[in-house]
Amino acid sequence: MLRVMTLIEFISDQGRRRALAEALDTSPDYLWQMASGWRGRRVPLGRCPAIEAATGGAVLCEEMRPDVIWERDARGRVLGYRVRLPGQREAA
């Protein structure tokens, strides 16, 4: 497994960017837009688990969208998410 990194770090390598775009059936430019926050773009919630899986866990949903509470099973797989309300902290 790769070390945990941000999406922008992961796609800074052109080969990885192209491979990830192909795996997600999107363009390398769109990946960059999401990762960089270009024009307010954020990674869509539905894409986060697919990106995490396609990067082998190197880019986590929690890193891409810290505004969301990600629910995982005992093996660490994403089961779903809940929108974090203002001032809400994740339960310990």
Beta strands, then each sheet from edge to edge (+ up, - down):
strand 1: 68-72
strand 2: 78-83
sheet 1: 1+ 2-
end
